[in-house]
Amino acid sequence: MSSPRVARATVTPILIADPPLLNVLGVHQPWAPRMVVELETDDGVTGVGETYGDSDYLAIAETLAERVVGEPLTALNRLPALAGSAPAAEAIEHDPSGLRGARTSGKLVKSVVSAFEVASLDALGHHTGLPVHALLGGKVRDRVEFSGYLFYRWASHDADDAPSDDWGEAVDPAGVVAQAERMARDHGFRSFKLKGGVFPPAEEVAAMHALRDAFPDAPLRLDPNGGWSVEASLEVARELDGVVEYLEDPTPGVEGMARVHRESGVPLATNMLVTATEEIAPAFAAGAVQVVLSDHHYWGGLLATRDLDAICRAHGVALSMHSNTHLGISLAAMTHAAAVVDGLEHSCDTHRPWQVEDVIRDPHVFRDGELEVPDGPGLGVELDRGALARLHERWLERADVRDRDDVAAMQRVVPDWKQPALPRW
C-alpha cells in the first residue's frame, strides 16, 4: 500500500490568553502567539500540530506548508530538508519566546518542523487506526505524571482589554504555597516547580522552604533561567540541599553549571544549555547536566525526542519534559512522547492549568496529577474549529502582538525596566 500524500497544508496563527506570569526577563504579555498546523491527505484524512506562533516561526511554517504539498505522509525525515532554506532570523543569545537558551536559525526550523511532524503522525494514526505512541514503537507506561508549575505573578495585567482570571497575586512564600495548594486540590499534582529568577535568591529559597513545610513529601524544583551567578547558585544549593530534587538552569553556561554541580552535588536540569544536538557533548562531558528537560518543539518532533532519550540513557543522564505556554495539541503530543521514552525519571512540566482557552474539544483533565495515555487513533484530540477561528480572528485584530516579548510587557508597568544581563544576581 502506498503512503497517502499531503494534499493541503494549512498554517493558522492564533493569540491565546496568558496570565501575568513573572520570570527573570519580565512578565508574560496578555496574549501569546501560537500556530496550528493542519495536514490533509489525498484520501481525506487530517492531522494537526502546534508550535510557537512568533513571526520568525510563522514565516518558516508558511514556506514549509507550500513545500510539503505532494510529499508522502510518511516522509518525516524529509521535513527538515524541505524547511532548511526557509528564511530565519539571526542568532541571538537568549530566545525571547521562551527562555530557551541561544536562538539560531536551525533551532527555529526544528520548532516548526516539530508541528509538521506531529501533524503527520496524527494523520498517519487516523489513516492506520493506531495511536501516535504505537507509531513511535509502543508505550512503556499507561499514565504520565505532570508537575504543578508555580509562578510568581501579579493579580492582573496592566491593560483594560487584557484577559483576567481568579488566581490572584503571588509575590511571596504565602502566595506561592496558596498557588500550590490550589494546583494540588484542582489537578492532583504531587510535585511542584517554581519559576524563579524574579526576586533575590534568598526570597525564593524561603518560598521553597515554605513549600517543603506545606508538602513534606512532594518533589520540588526551582528554575531561575540562568538568573544566578555561580556563587549565588552554590549558596542556594547549600540552602536547599535535601529540599529540591534538582535545580534547573541556576546559572548560565557549561562551565558555570558544571562547577555548581561539582561543588554542591545537587543535580542540575536544563532546557537552556542543551536544546540542540551539538550542545549535548560539551555539557555531558563537563558534568554540567544531570537531567535534560526535553521539548519536542525544540528538538524537531517526537522521533527526535525518542532519539534524545537514547542518548541520555547512554550517558547516564535522566530525562523529563519542559513546558512553555501551550494548548491541547502540544500537550497530547508531549503525552505520547512521554509514554514511549524509557528514561523518564521525573514528572513533566505543563502550563496547562494556566491556559483558559484551547483549540481542541474536551481539553485534557489531570487526575492525580497524571494524564492517561490515549489509545485511540492519532493524538486522540479533535480540533475545535470554532475556537480556532476565534483565536485566529484575535490574531488578525491584534496586529500589535506578533512576537512574545516579556521585557516589553514589563516596561508597560515599570517604564525604566531593561532586559537583565544574565546572571542577574
Secondary structure, 3 states (H helix, E strand, C coil): CCCCEEEEEEEEEEEEECCCEECCCCECCCEEEEEEEEEEECCCCEEEEEEECCHHHHHHHHHHHHHHCCCECCCHHHHHHHHCCCCCCCCECCCCCCCCCCECHHHHHHHHHHHHHHHHHHHHHHHHCCEHHHHCCCCCCCEEEECEEEECECCCCCCCCCCCCCCCCECCHHHHHHHHHHHHHHHCCCCEEEECCCCCHHHHHHHHHHHHHHCCCCCEEEECCCCCCHHHHHHHHHHCCCCCCEEECCCCCHHHHHHHHHHHCCCEEECCCCCCHHHHHHHHHHCCCCEEEECHHHHCCHHHHHHHHHHHHHCCCEEEECCCCCCHHHHHHHHHHHHHCCCECCCECCCHHHCCCCCEECCCCCECCEEECCCCCECCCEECHHHHHHHHHHHHHCCCCCCCCHHHHHHCCCCCCCCCCCCCC
